């Protein structure tokens, strides 16, 4: 009886394929799947923006002005940051 108990404790908790290791790997796998989905969505959005910029020069200017605060020679830009 004691031998069986020791075997079960070893098998379920201390082995490389034990419950604790399996649960940790499953949690890590789920986290990586969520991260993959987020990155795929980001890639999709960036691809759409890239296709828009290849078709229209005004889109390139809009992107540069919004994201990199670029300006024309005869204008000034004021950046207002809001506290969250």
PDB file of N, CA, C and O in Angstrom:
ATOM      1  N   UNK A   1       0.824  -1.189   0.000  1.00  0.00           N
ATOM      2  CA  UNK A   1       0.000   0.000   0.000  1.00  0.00           C
ATOM      3  C   UNK A   1       0.876   1.263   0.000  1.00  0.00           C
ATOM      4  O   UNK A   1       0.618   2.198  -0.757  1.00  0.00           O
ATOM      5  N   UNK A   2       1.897   1.283   0.842  1.00  0.00           N
ATOM      6  CA  UNK A   2       2.790   2.440   0.924  1.00  0.00           C
ATOM      7  C   UNK A   2       3.539   2.618  -0.393  1.00  0.00           C
ATOM      8  O   UNK A   2       3.720   3.741  -0.864  1.00  0.00           O
ATOM      9  N   UNK A   3       3.964   1.532  -0.970  1.00  0.00           N
ATOM     10  CA  UNK A   3       4.688   1.576  -2.244  1.00  0.00           C
ATOM     11  C   UNK A   3       3.797   2.164  -3.343  1.00  0.00           C
ATOM     12  O   UNK A   3       4.261   2.963  -4.157  1.00  0.00           O
ATOM     13  N   UNK A   4       2.538   1.774  -3.367  1.00  0.00           N
ATOM     14  CA  UNK A   4       1.591   2.311  -4.357  1.00  0.00           C
ATOM     15  C   UNK A   4       1.378   3.794  -4.130  1.00  0.00           C
ATOM     16  O   UNK A   4       1.330   4.565  -5.088  1.00  0.00           O
ATOM     17  N   UNK A   5       1.252   4.199  -2.903  1.00  0.00           N
ATOM     18  CA  UNK A   5       1.070   5.609  -2.576  1.00  0.00           C
ATOM     19  C   UNK A   5       2.283   6.436  -3.004  1.00  0.00           C
ATOM     20  O   UNK A   5       2.135   7.514  -3.578  1.00  0.00           O
ATOM     21  N   UNK A   6       3.470   5.930  -2.723  1.00  0.00           N
ATOM     22  CA  UNK A   6       4.691   6.629  -3.126  1.00  0.00           C
ATOM     23  C   UNK A   6       4.769   6.721  -4.654  1.00  0.00           C
ATOM     24  O   UNK A   6       5.142   7.761  -5.197  1.00  0.00           O
ATOM     25  N   UNK A   7       4.423   5.651  -5.332  1.00  0.00           N
ATOM     26  CA  UNK A   7       4.428   5.650  -6.795  1.00  0.00           C
ATOM     27  C   UNK A   7       3.446   6.681  -7.344  1.00  0.00           C
ATOM     28  O   UNK A   7       3.786   7.422  -8.266  1.00  0.00           O
ATOM     29  N   UNK A   8       2.246   6.737  -6.797  1.00  0.00           N
ATOM     30  CA  UNK A   8       1.246   7.694  -7.280  1.00  0.00           C
ATOM     31  C   UNK A   8       1.673   9.134  -7.023  1.00  0.00           C
ATOM     32  O   UNK A   8       1.488   9.993  -7.886  1.00  0.00           O
ATOM     33  N   UNK A   9       2.238   9.411  -5.864  1.00  0.00           N
ATOM     34  CA  UNK A   9       2.731  10.764  -5.565  1.00  0.00           C
ATOM     35  C   UNK A   9       3.825  11.147  -6.542  1.00  0.00           C
ATOM     36  O   UNK A   9       3.831  12.254  -7.081  1.00  0.00           O
ATOM     37  N   UNK A  10       4.755  10.221  -6.768  1.00  0.00           N
ATOM     38  CA  UNK A  10       5.826  10.490  -7.728  1.00  0.00           C
ATOM     39  C   UNK A  10       5.261  10.695  -9.133  1.00  0.00           C
ATOM     40  O   UNK A  10       5.655  11.622  -9.841  1.00  0.00           O
ATOM     41  N   UNK A  11       4.339   9.827  -9.524  1.00  0.00           N
ATOM     42  CA  UNK A  11       3.792   9.872 -10.873  1.00  0.00           C
ATOM     43  C   UNK A  11       3.007  11.158 -11.129  1.00  0.00           C
ATOM     44  O   UNK A  11       3.131  11.755 -12.199  1.00  0.00           O
ATOM     45  N   UNK A  12       2.208  11.584 -10.166  1.00  0.00           N
ATOM     46  CA  UNK A  12       1.354  12.750 -10.388  1.00  0.00           C
ATOM     47  C   UNK A  12       2.041  14.087 -10.123  1.00  0.00           C
ATOM     48  O   UNK A  12       1.681  15.077 -10.759  1.00  0.00           O
ATOM     49  N   UNK A  13       3.002  14.159  -9.226  1.00  0.00           N
ATOM     50  CA  UNK A  13       3.545  15.443  -8.838  1.00  0.00           C
ATOM     51  C   UNK A  13       5.020  15.648  -9.181  1.00  0.00           C
ATOM     52  O   UNK A  13       5.412  16.771  -9.500  1.00  0.00           O
ATOM     53  N   UNK A  14       5.831  14.628  -9.128  1.00  0.00           N
ATOM     54  CA  UNK A  14       7.267  14.807  -9.279  1.00  0.00           C
ATOM     55  C   UNK A  14       7.794  14.434 -10.661  1.00  0.00           C
ATOM     56  O   UNK A  14       8.915  14.804 -11.008  1.00  0.00           O
ATOM     57  N   UNK A  15       7.032  13.732 -11.429  1.00  0.00           N
ATOM     58  CA  UNK A  15       7.462  13.295 -12.753  1.00  0.00           C
ATOM     59  C   UNK A  15       7.446  14.466 -13.735  1.00  0.00           C
ATOM     60  O   UNK A  15       6.745  15.453 -13.511  1.00  0.00           O
ATOM     61  N   UNK A  16       8.215  14.359 -14.819  1.00  0.00           N
ATOM     62  CA  UNK A  16       8.230  15.412 -15.849  1.00  0.00           C
ATOM     63  C   UNK A  16       6.884  15.563 -16.537  1.00  0.00           C
ATOM     64  O   UNK A  16       6.583  16.629 -17.074  1.00  0.00           O
ATOM     65  N   UNK A  17       6.080  14.529 -16.530  1.00  0.00           N
ATOM     66  CA  UNK A  17       4.750  14.579 -17.137  1.00  0.00           C
ATOM     67  C   UNK A  17       3.659  14.630 -16.079  1.00  0.00           C
ATOM     68  O   UNK A  17       2.526  14.221 -16.333  1.00  0.00           O
ATOM     69  N   UNK A  18       3.986  15.118 -14.923  1.00  0.00           N
ATOM     70  CA  UNK A  18       3.047  15.160 -13.807  1.00  0.00           C
ATOM     71  C   UNK A  18       1.990  16.229 -13.993  1.00  0.00           C
ATOM     72  O   UNK A  18       2.007  16.996 -14.956  1.00  0.00           O
ATOM     73  N   UNK A  19       1.085  16.257 -13.058  1.00  0.00           N
ATOM     74  CA  UNK A  19      -0.046  17.181 -13.127  1.00  0.00           C
ATOM     75  C   UNK A  19       0.419  18.634 -13.093  1.00  0.00           C
ATOM     76  O   UNK A  19      -0.060  19.452 -13.878  1.00  0.00           O
ATOM     77  N   UNK A  20       1.333  18.960 -12.208  1.00  0.00           N
ATOM     78  CA  UNK A  20       1.788  20.347 -12.083  1.00  0.00           C
ATOM     79  C   UNK A  20       2.479  20.819 -13.353  1.00  0.00           C
ATOM     80  O   UNK A  20       2.237  21.938 -13.807  1.00  0.00           O
ATOM     81  N   UNK A  21       3.325  19.993 -13.928  1.00  0.00           N
ATOM     82  CA  UNK A  21       4.026  20.360 -15.156  1.00  0.00           C
ATOM     83  C   UNK A  21       3.050  20.492 -16.314  1.00  0.00           C
ATOM     84  O   UNK A  21       3.139  21.429 -17.108  1.00  0.00           O
ATOM     85  N   UNK A  22       2.122  19.552 -16.405  1.00  0.00           N
ATOM     86  CA  UNK A  22       1.134  19.580 -17.480  1.00  0.00           C
ATOM     87  C   UNK A  22       0.262  20.826 -17.386  1.00  0.00           C
ATOM     88  O   UNK A  22      -0.022  21.461 -18.402  1.00  0.00           O
ATOM     89  N   UNK A  23      -0.161  21.180 -16.184  1.00  0.00           N
ATOM     90  CA  UNK A  23      -0.989  22.381 -16.001  1.00  0.00           C
ATOM     91  C   UNK A  23      -0.214  23.641 -16.355  1.00  0.00           C
ATOM     92  O   UNK A  23      -0.759  24.551 -16.980  1.00  0.00           O
ATOM     93  N   UNK A  24       1.038  23.699 -15.965  1.00  0.00           N
ATOM     94  CA  UNK A  24       1.870  24.851 -16.295  1.00  0.00           C
ATOM     95  C   UNK A  24       2.050  24.983 -17.809  1.00  0.00           C
ATOM     96  O   UNK A  24       1.957  26.080 -18.359  1.00  0.00           O
ATOM     97  N   UNK A  25       2.302  23.879 -18.460  1.00  0.00           N
ATOM     98  CA  UNK A  25       2.467  23.905 -19.922  1.00  0.00           C
ATOM     99  C   UNK A  25       1.171  24.288 -20.626  1.00  0.00           C
ATOM    100  O   UNK A  25       1.198  25.008 -21.625  1.00  0.00           O
ATOM    101  N   UNK A  26       0.044  23.817 -20.117  1.00  0.00           N
ATOM    102  CA  UNK A  26      -1.248  24.155 -20.718  1.00  0.00           C
ATOM    103  C   UNK A  26      -1.534  25.649 -20.573  1.00  0.00           C
ATOM    104  O   UNK A  26      -2.016  26.283 -21.512  1.00  0.00           O
ATOM    105  N   UNK A  27      -1.238  26.213 -19.398  1.00  0.00           N
ATOM    106  CA  UNK A  27      -1.436  27.657 -19.194  1.00  0.00           C
ATOM    107  C   UNK A  27      -0.528  28.470 -20.122  1.00  0.00           C
ATOM    108  O   UNK A  27      -0.953  29.474 -20.693  1.00  0.00           O
ATOM    109  N   UNK A  28       0.705  28.031 -20.262  1.00  0.00           N
ATOM    110  CA  UNK A  28       1.642  28.706 -21.146  1.00  0.00           C
ATOM    111  C   UNK A  28       1.165  28.619 -22.601  1.00  0.00           C
ATOM    112  O   UNK A  28       1.262  29.591 -23.349  1.00  0.00           O
ATOM    113  N   UNK A  29       0.655  27.466 -22.989  1.00  0.00           N
ATOM    114  CA  UNK A  29       0.144  27.275 -24.345  1.00  0.00           C
ATOM    115  C   UNK A  29      -1.035  28.208 -24.614  1.00  0.00           C
ATOM    116  O   UNK A  29      -1.105  28.817 -25.682  1.00  0.00           O
ATOM    117  N   UNK A  30      -1.959  28.330 -23.662  1.00  0.00           N
ATOM    118  CA  UNK A  30      -3.111  29.219 -23.836  1.00  0.00           C
ATOM    119  C   UNK A  30      -2.667  30.678 -23.947  1.00  0.00           C
ATOM    120  O   UNK A  30      -3.201  31.437 -24.755  1.00  0.00           O
ATOM    121  N   UNK A  31      -1.689  31.059 -23.130  1.00  0.00           N
ATOM    122  CA  UNK A  31      -1.185  32.436 -23.190  1.00  0.00           C
ATOM    123  C   UNK A  31      -0.543  32.712 -24.548  1.00  0.00           C
ATOM    124  O   UNK A  31      -0.736  33.785 -25.121  1.00  0.00           O
ATOM    125  N   UNK A  32       0.209  31.761 -25.058  1.00  0.00           N
ATOM    126  CA  UNK A  32       0.856  31.939 -26.359  1.00  0.00           C
ATOM    127  C   UNK A  32      -0.154  31.968 -27.506  1.00  0.00           C
ATOM    128  O   UNK A  32       0.054  32.674 -28.493  1.00  0.00           O
ATOM    129  N   UNK A  33      -1.233  31.219 -27.389  1.00  0.00           N
ATOM    130  CA  UNK A  33      -2.287  31.254 -28.415  1.00  0.00           C
ATOM    131  C   UNK A  33      -2.957  32.631 -28.461  1.00  0.00           C
ATOM    132  O   UNK A  33      -3.244  33.154 -29.537  1.00  0.00           O
ATOM    133  N   UNK A  34      -3.204  33.209 -27.282  1.00  0.00           N
ATOM    134  CA  UNK A  34      -3.794  34.552 -27.236  1.00  0.00           C
ATOM    135  C   UNK A  34      -2.840  35.575 -27.836  1.00  0.00           C
ATOM    136  O   UNK A  34      -3.263  36.462 -28.578  1.00  0.00           O
ATOM    137  N   UNK A  35      -1.557  35.454 -27.517  1.00  0.00           N
ATOM    138  CA  UNK A  35      -0.563  36.374 -28.054  1.00  0.00           C
ATOM    139  C   UNK A  35      -0.469  36.232 -29.571  1.00  0.00           C
ATOM    140  O   UNK A  35      -0.324  37.229 -30.277  1.00  0.00           O
ATOM    141  N   UNK A  36      -0.548  35.014 -30.071  1.00  0.00           N
ATOM    142  CA  UNK A  36      -0.509  34.771 -31.514  1.00  0.00           C
ATOM    143  C   UNK A  36      -1.690  35.435 -32.206  1.00  0.00           C
ATOM    144  O   UNK A  36      -1.523  36.057 -33.255  1.00  0.00           O
ATOM    145  N   UNK A  37      -2.889  35.309 -31.626  1.00  0.00           N
ATOM    146  CA  UNK A  37      -4.077  35.927 -32.207  1.00  0.00           C
ATOM    147  C   UNK A  37      -3.935  37.451 -32.246  1.00  0.00           C
ATOM    148  O   UNK A  37      -4.302  38.083 -33.236  1.00  0.00           O
ATOM    149  N   UNK A  38      -3.404  38.040 -31.172  1.00  0.00           N
ATOM    150  CA  UNK A  38      -3.206  39.490 -31.143  1.00  0.00           C
ATOM    151  C   UNK A  38      -2.200  39.930 -32.201  1.00  0.00           C
ATOM    152  O   UNK A  38      -2.405  40.941 -32.874  1.00  0.00           O
ATOM    153  N   UNK A  39      -1.128  39.181 -32.347  1.00  0.00           N
ATOM    154  CA  UNK A  39      -0.113  39.529 -33.344  1.00  0.00           C
ATOM    155  C   UNK A  39      -0.627  39.356 -34.771  1.00  0.00           C
ATOM    156  O   UNK A  39      -0.293  40.151 -35.650  1.00  0.00           O
ATOM    157  N   UNK A  40      -1.435  38.325 -35.008  1.00  0.00           N
ATOM    158  CA  UNK A  40      -2.023  38.142 -36.336  1.00  0.00           C
ATOM    159  C   UNK A  40      -2.956  39.298 -36.678  1.00  0.00           C
ATOM    160  O   UNK A  40      -2.984  39.754 -37.821  1.00  0.00           O
ATOM    161  N   UNK A  41      -3.720  39.775 -35.697  1.00  0.00           N
ATOM    162  CA  UNK A  41      -4.600  40.923 -35.921  1.00  0.00           C
ATOM    163  C   UNK A  41      -3.776  42.172 -36.224  1.00  0.00           C
ATOM    164  O   UNK A  41      -4.136  42.962 -37.096  1.00  0.00           O
ATOM    165  N   UNK A  42      -2.684  42.344 -35.510  1.00  0.00           N
ATOM    166  CA  UNK A  42      -1.803  43.482 -35.753  1.00  0.00           C
ATOM    167  C   UNK A  42      -1.202  43.412 -37.161  1.00  0.00           C
ATOM    168  O   UNK A  42      -1.101  44.426 -37.851  1.00  0.00           O
ATOM    169  N   UNK A  43      -0.812  42.223 -37.571  1.00  0.00           N
ATOM    170  CA  UNK A  43      -0.265  42.042 -38.920  1.00  0.00           C
ATOM    171  C   UNK A  43      -1.321  42.365 -39.973  1.00  0.00           C
ATOM    172  O   UNK A  43      -1.018  42.989 -40.990  1.00  0.00           O
ATOM    173  N   UNK A  44      -2.555  41.940 -39.729  1.00  0.00           N
ATOM    174  CA  UNK A  44      -3.635  42.212 -40.684  1.00  0.00           C
ATOM    175  C   UNK A  44      -3.869  43.719 -40.833  1.00  0.00           C
ATOM    176  O   UNK A  44      -4.025  44.218 -41.948  1.00  0.00           O
ATOM    177  N   UNK A  45      -3.893  44.431 -39.720  1.00  0.00           N
ATOM    178  CA  UNK A  45      -4.106  45.885 -39.755  1.00  0.00           C
ATOM    179  C   UNK A  45      -2.943  46.577 -40.457  1.00  0.00           C
ATOM    180  O   UNK A  45      -3.156  47.472 -41.275  1.00  0.00           O
ATOM    181  N   UNK A  46      -1.716  46.168 -40.144  1.00  0.00           N
ATOM    182  CA  UNK A  46      -0.548  46.764 -40.780  1.00  0.00           C
ATOM    183  C   UNK A  46      -0.519  46.477 -42.287  1.00  0.00           C
ATOM    184  O   UNK A  46      -0.109  47.331 -43.073  1.00  0.00           O
ATOM    185  N   UNK A  47      -0.947  45.291 -42.685  1.00  0.00           N
ATOM    186  CA  UNK A  47      -0.993  44.955 -44.111  1.00  0.00           C
ATOM    187  C   UNK A  47      -1.999  45.830 -44.850  1.00  0.00           C
ATOM    188  O   UNK A  47      -1.740  46.277 -45.967  1.00  0.00           O
ATOM    189  N   UNK A  48      -3.149  46.073 -44.220  1.00  0.00           N
ATOM    190  CA  UNK A  48      -4.148  46.953 -44.843  1.00  0.00           C
ATOM    191  C   UNK A  48      -3.610  48.378 -44.982  1.00  0.00           C
ATOM    192  O   UNK A  48      -3.801  49.021 -46.014  1.00  0.00           O
ATOM    193  N   UNK A  49      -2.938  48.866 -43.937  1.00  0.00           N
ATOM    194  CA  UNK A  49      -2.346  50.205 -44.003  1.00  0.00           C
ATOM    195  C   UNK A  49      -1.272  50.272 -45.090  1.00  0.00           C
ATOM    196  O   UNK A  49      -1.174  51.269 -45.806  1.00  0.00           O
ATOM    197  N   UNK A  50      -0.481  49.230 -45.213  1.00  0.00           N
ATOM    198  CA  UNK A  50       0.569  49.175 -46.239  1.00  0.00           C
ATOM    199  C   UNK A  50      -0.044  49.216 -47.639  1.00  0.00           C
ATOM    200  O   UNK A  50       0.445  49.926 -48.518  1.00  0.00           O
ATOM    201  N   UNK A  51      -1.114  48.450 -47.837  1.00  0.00           N
ATOM    202  CA  UNK A  51      -1.766  48.447 -49.156  1.00  0.00           C
ATOM    203  C   UNK A  51      -2.359  49.820 -49.464  1.00  0.00           C
ATOM    204  O   UNK A  51      -2.283  50.279 -50.604  1.00  0.00           O
ATOM    205  N   UNK A  52      -2.948  50.485 -48.467  1.00  0.00           N
ATOM    206  CA  UNK A  52      -3.497  51.823 -48.675  1.00  0.00           C
ATOM    207  C   UNK A  52      -2.392  52.805 -49.052  1.00  0.00           C
ATOM    208  O   UNK A  52      -2.573  53.634 -49.944  1.00  0.00           O
ATOM    209  N   UNK A  53      -1.251  52.713 -48.376  1.00  0.00           N
ATOM    210  CA  UNK A  53      -0.155  53.652 -48.638  1.00  0.00           C
ATOM    211  C   UNK A  53       0.479  53.421 -50.008  1.00  0.00           C
ATOM    212  O   UNK A  53       0.987  54.363 -50.616  1.00  0.00           O
ATOM    213  N   UNK A  54       0.458  52.204 -50.495  1.00  0.00           N
ATOM    214  CA  UNK A  54       1.007  51.945 -51.827  1.00  0.00           C
ATOM    215  C   UNK A  54       0.125  52.513 -52.925  1.00  0.00           C
ATOM    216  O   UNK A  54       0.605  52.781 -54.026  1.00  0.00           O
ATOM    217  N   UNK A  55      -1.149  52.698 -52.643  1.00  0.00           N
ATOM    218  CA  UNK A  55      -2.088  53.174 -53.661  1.00  0.00           C
ATOM    219  C   UNK A  55      -2.226  54.693 -53.676  1.00  0.00           C
ATOM    220  O   UNK A  55      -2.548  55.265 -54.718  1.00  0.00           O
ATOM    221  N   UNK A  56      -1.993  55.354 -52.555  1.00  0.00           N
ATOM    222  CA  UNK A  56      -2.316  56.778 -52.460  1.00  0.00           C
ATOM    223  C   UNK A  56      -1.214  57.530 -51.710  1.00  0.00           C
ATOM    224  O   UNK A  56      -0.878  57.188 -50.577  1.00  0.00           O
ATOM    225  N   UNK A  57      -0.663  58.547 -52.349  1.00  0.00           N
ATOM    226  CA  UNK A  57       0.386  59.348 -51.715  1.00  0.00           C
ATOM    227  C   UNK A  57      -0.180  60.174 -50.550  1.00  0.00           C
ATOM    228  O   UNK A  57       0.531  60.442 -49.582  1.00  0.00           O
ATOM    229  N   UNK A  58      -1.436  60.570 -50.639  1.00  0.00           N
ATOM    230  CA  UNK A  58      -2.052  61.331 -49.548  1.00  0.00           C
ATOM    231  C   UNK A  58      -2.143  60.476 -48.288  1.00  0.00           C
ATOM    232  O   UNK A  58      -2.079  61.002 -47.177  1.00  0.00           O
ATOM    233  N   UNK A  59      -2.288  59.184 -48.448  1.00  0.00           N
ATOM    234  CA  UNK A  59      -2.345  58.280 -47.304  1.00  0.00           C
ATOM    235  C   UNK A  59      -0.995  58.213 -46.591  1.00  0.00           C
ATOM    236  O   UNK A  59      -0.942  58.108 -45.365  1.00  0.00           O
ATOM    237  N   UNK A  60       0.086  58.273 -47.353  1.00  0.00           N
ATOM    238  CA  UNK A  60       1.427  58.290 -46.756  1.00  0.00           C
ATOM    239  C   UNK A  60       1.605  59.555 -45.939  1.00  0.00           C
ATOM    240  O   UNK A  60       2.134  59.519 -44.828  1.00  0.00           O
ATOM    241  N   UNK A  61       1.159  60.678 -46.494  1.00  0.00           N
ATOM    242  CA  UNK A  61       1.272  61.943 -45.767  1.00  0.00           C
ATOM    243  C   UNK A  61       0.429  61.913 -44.494  1.00  0.00           C
ATOM    244  O   UNK A  61       0.890  62.352 -43.440  1.00  0.00           O
ATOM    245  N   UNK A  62      -0.792  61.404 -44.578  1.00  0.00           N
ATOM    246  CA  UNK A  62      -1.670  61.323 -43.414  1.00  0.00           C
ATOM    247  C   UNK A  62      -1.042  60.453 -42.320  1.00  0.00           C
ATOM    248  O   UNK A  62      -1.078  60.806 -41.141  1.00  0.00           O
ATOM    249  N   UNK A  63      -0.471  59.324 -42.718  1.00  0.00           N
ATOM    250  CA  UNK A  63       0.156  58.413 -41.756  1.00  0.00           C
ATOM    251  C   UNK A  63       1.344  59.089 -41.065  1.00  0.00           C
ATOM    252  O   UNK A  63       1.490  58.996 -39.846  1.00  0.00           O
ATOM    253  N   UNK A  64       2.179  59.758 -41.835  1.00  0.00           N
ATOM    254  CA  UNK A  64       3.333  60.450 -41.267  1.00  0.00           C
ATOM    255  C   UNK A  64       2.930  61.572 -40.341  1.00  0.00           C
ATOM    256  O   UNK A  64       3.554  61.773 -39.300  1.00  0.00           O
ATOM    257  N   UNK A  65       1.897  62.306 -40.703  1.00  0.00           N
ATOM    258  CA  UNK A  65       1.448  63.424 -39.877  1.00  0.00           C
ATOM    259  C   UNK A  65       0.828  62.931 -38.565  1.00  0.00           C
ATOM    260  O   UNK A  65       1.038  63.540 -37.516  1.00  0.00           O
ATOM    261  N   UNK A  66       0.063  61.828 -38.617  1.00  0.00           N
ATOM    262  CA  UNK A  66      -0.602  61.327 -37.412  1.00  0.00           C
ATOM    263  C   UNK A  66       0.360  60.605 -36.468  1.00  0.00           C
ATOM    264  O   UNK A  66       0.273  60.764 -35.250  1.00  0.00           O
ATOM    265  N   UNK A  67       1.256  59.832 -37.013  1.00  0.00           N
ATOM    266  CA  UNK A  67       2.068  58.965 -36.169  1.00  0.00           C
ATOM    267  C   UNK A  67       3.445  59.538 -35.829  1.00  0.00           C
ATOM    268  O   UNK A  67       4.008  59.202 -34.787  1.00  0.00           O
ATOM    269  N   UNK A  68       3.984  60.385 -36.678  1.00  0.00           N
ATOM    270  CA  UNK A  68       5.329  60.900 -36.455  1.00  0.00           C
ATOM    271  C   UNK A  68       5.356  62.420 -36.313  1.00  0.00           C
ATOM    272  O   UNK A  68       6.429  63.024 -36.294  1.00  0.00           O
ATOM    273  N   UNK A  69       4.172  63.041 -36.213  1.00  0.00           N
ATOM    274  CA  UNK A  69       4.031  64.483 -35.996  1.00  0.00           C
ATOM    275  C   UNK A  69       4.800  65.292 -37.045  1.00  0.00           C
ATOM    276  O   UNK A  69       5.398  66.320 -36.729  1.00  0.00           O
ATOM    277  N   UNK A  70       4.778  64.823 -38.278  1.00  0.00           N
ATOM    278  CA  UNK A  70       5.421  65.574 -39.356  1.00  0.00           C
ATOM    279  C   UNK A  70       4.539  66.755 -39.730  1.00  0.00           C
ATOM    280  O   UNK A  70       3.323  66.721 -39.542  1.00  0.00           O
ATOM    281  N   UNK A  71       5.164  67.800 -40.260  1.00  0.00           N
ATOM    282  CA  UNK A  71       4.402  68.993 -40.593  1.00  0.00           C
ATOM    283  C   UNK A  71       4.879  69.560 -41.918  1.00  0.00           C
ATOM    284  O   UNK A  71       5.958  69.238 -42.415  1.00  0.00           O
ATOM    285  N   UNK A  72       4.043  70.405 -42.461  1.00  0.00           N
ATOM    286  CA  UNK A  72       4.425  71.127 -43.675  1.00  0.00           C
ATOM    287  C   UNK A  72       5.258  72.333 -43.273  1.00  0.00           C
ATOM    288  O   UNK A  72       5.343  72.680 -42.095  1.00  0.00           O
ATOM    289  N   UNK A  73       5.875  72.972 -44.272  1.00  0.00           N
ATOM    290  CA  UNK A  73       6.755  74.107 -43.984  1.00  0.00           C
ATOM    291  C   UNK A  73       6.014  75.292 -43.376  1.00  0.00           C
ATOM    292  O   UNK A  73       6.580  76.008 -42.550  1.00  0.00           O
ATOM    293  N   UNK A  74       4.775  75.511 -43.764  1.00  0.00           N
ATOM    294  CA  UNK A  74       4.078  76.725 -43.347  1.00  0.00           C
ATOM    295  C   UNK A  74       3.078  76.491 -42.208  1.00  0.00           C
ATOM    296  O   UNK A  74       2.125  77.259 -42.070  1.00  0.00           O
ATOM    297  N   UNK A  75       3.269  75.477 -41.411  1.00  0.00           N
ATOM    298  CA  UNK A  75       2.328  75.227 -40.325  1.00  0.00           C
ATOM    299  C   UNK A  75       3.066  74.811 -39.057  1.00  0.00           C
ATOM    300  O   UNK A  75       4.229  74.409 -39.089  1.00  0.00           O
ATOM    301  N   UNK A  76       2.349  74.920 -37.942  1.00  0.00           N
ATOM    302  CA  UNK A  76       2.899  74.497 -36.668  1.00  0.00           C
ATOM    303  C   UNK A  76       1.982  73.445 -36.075  1.00  0.00           C
ATOM    304  O   UNK A  76       0.778  73.437 -36.331  1.00  0.00           O
ATOM    305  N   UNK A  77       2.555  72.567 -35.292  1.00  0.00           N
ATOM    306  CA  UNK A  77       1.790  71.488 -34.677  1.00  0.00           C
ATOM    307  C   UNK A  77       1.830  71.654 -33.168  1.00  0.00           C
ATOM    308  O   UNK A  77       2.887  71.873 -32.576  1.00  0.00           O
ATOM    309  N   UNK A  78       0.674  71.545 -32.568  1.00  0.00           N
ATOM    310  CA  UNK A  78       0.562  71.574 -31.125  1.00  0.00           C
ATOM    311  C   UNK A  78       0.074  70.194 -30.673  1.00  0.00           C
ATOM    312  O   UNK A  78      -0.969  69.721 -31.124  1.00  0.00           O
ATOM    313  N   UNK A  79       0.819  69.567 -29.799  1.00  0.00           N
ATOM    314  CA  UNK A  79       0.450  68.242 -29.308  1.00  0.00           C
ATOM    315  C   UNK A  79      -0.140  68.396 -27.925  1.00  0.00           C
ATOM    316  O   UNK A  79       0.506  68.900 -27.007  1.00  0.00           O
ATOM    317  N   UNK A  80      -1.386  67.951 -27.789  1.00  0.00           N
ATOM    318  CA  UNK A  80      -2.081  68.032 -26.511  1.00  0.00           C
ATOM    319  C   UNK A  80      -2.169  66.621 -25.959  1.00  0.00           C
ATOM    320  O   UNK A  80      -2.777  65.738 -26.565  1.00  0.00           O
ATOM    321  N   UNK A  81      -1.554  66.421 -24.801  1.00  0.00           N
ATOM    322  CA  UNK A  81      -1.603  65.110 -24.169  1.00  0.00           C
ATOM    323  C   UNK A  81      -2.583  65.155 -23.020  1.00  0.00           C
ATOM    324  O   UNK A  81      -2.554  66.072 -22.199  1.00  0.00           O
ATOM    325  N   UNK A  82      -3.448  64.166 -22.966  1.00  0.00           N
ATOM    326  CA  UNK A  82      -4.446  64.112 -21.930  1.00  0.00           C
ATOM    327  C   UNK A  82      -4.033  63.106 -20.866  1.00  0.00           C
ATOM    328  O   UNK A  82      -3.500  62.039 -21.171  1.00  0.00           O
ATOM    329  N   UNK A  83      -4.286  63.460 -19.620  1.00  0.00           N
ATOM    330  CA  UNK A  83      -4.016  62.531 -18.528  1.00  0.00           C
ATOM    331  C   UNK A  83      -5.108  61.475 -18.514  1.00  0.00           C
ATOM    332  O   UNK A  83      -6.284  61.769 -18.728  1.00  0.00           O
ATOM    333  N   UNK A  84      -4.702  60.261 -18.264  1.00  0.00           N
ATOM    334  CA  UNK A  84      -5.695  59.172 -18.250  1.00  0.00           C
ATOM    335  C   UNK A  84      -6.104  58.836 -16.854  1.00  0.00           C
ATOM    336  O   UNK A  84      -6.930  57.947 -16.650  1.00  0.00           O
TER     337      UNK A  84
END
